[in-house]
Amino acid sequence: MFIRIKELRTKYNYTQDFISNYLGITRSLYSLYETGKRKIPVKLLSRLANLYNTSIDYIIEDTDRIKPHKKNY
């Protein structure tokens, strides 16, 4: 399900160490998220979506649209 977090990480040439530091977690925990062995908390999904300028929907494969929706205020 969370294959896209690895795809996005490699697209941006980030290492697991960089992402885990950005999220404030260990690299081994991030690796478990990337391999689908652990579920990613929504708070971390939100931070990843911000980093990659995409939506949580894209990361969890609910859409193939990489760009986030515009916010209506």
C-alpha positions in Angstrom: 0.0 0.0 0.0 2.7 2.5 0.9 5.0 1.8 -2.1 4.8 5.4 -3.1 6.8 6.7 -0.1 9.8 4.8 -1.5 9.0 6.0 -5.0 8.8 9.6 -3.8 12.0 9.3 -1.7 14.0 7.9 -4.6 12.6 10.4 -7.0 13.9 13.2 -4.8 17.1 11.4 -4.1 16.5 11.4 -0.4 18.0 8.7 1.8 16.1 6.9 4.5 18.4 8.6 7.0 17.3 12.0 5.7 13.6 11.2 5.8 13.8 9.6 9.2 15.6 12.7 10.6 13.0 14.9 9.0 10.2 13.0 10.6 12.1 12.7 13.9 12.0 8.9 14.0 14.7 6.2 13.7 15.7 4.9 10.2 14.7 1.4 11.2 11.2 2.6 12.0 11.0 4.5 8.7 12.2 1.3 6.9 9.3 -0.6 8.4 6.9 2.1 7.1 8.4 1.9 3.7 8.2 -1.9 3.5 4.6 -1.8 4.8 5.4 -3.8 7.9 4.1 -0.9 10.1 1.3 1.6 9.4 2.3 5.2 9.2 0.6 7.6 11.5 -1.5 10.3 9.8 0.7 13.0 11.3 3.8 11.6 9.6 1.9 11.1 6.3 1.0 14.8 6.5 4.6 15.8 7.0 5.7 13.6 4.0 2.9 15.1 1.8 4.2 18.6 2.7 7.8 17.6 2.0 6.9 16.1 -1.4 4.3 18.8 -2.3 1.6 16.2 -2.8 -1.4 14.9 -0.9 -1.9 12.1 1.6 -4.4 10.7 -0.9 -1.6 10.3 -3.5 0.8 8.7 -0.9 -1.8 6.1 0.2 -2.8 5.5 -3.5 -6.3 6.8 -3.3 -5.5 9.0 -6.4 -2.9 9.0 -9.1 -2.9 12.8 -9.1 0.5 13.8 -7.6 -0.3 17.5 -7.1 -2.4 18.4 -4.1 -5.9 19.9 -4.4 -6.0 23.7 -4.0 -7.3 24.8 -0.7 -10.5 26.8 -0.6 -10.7 29.4 2.2 
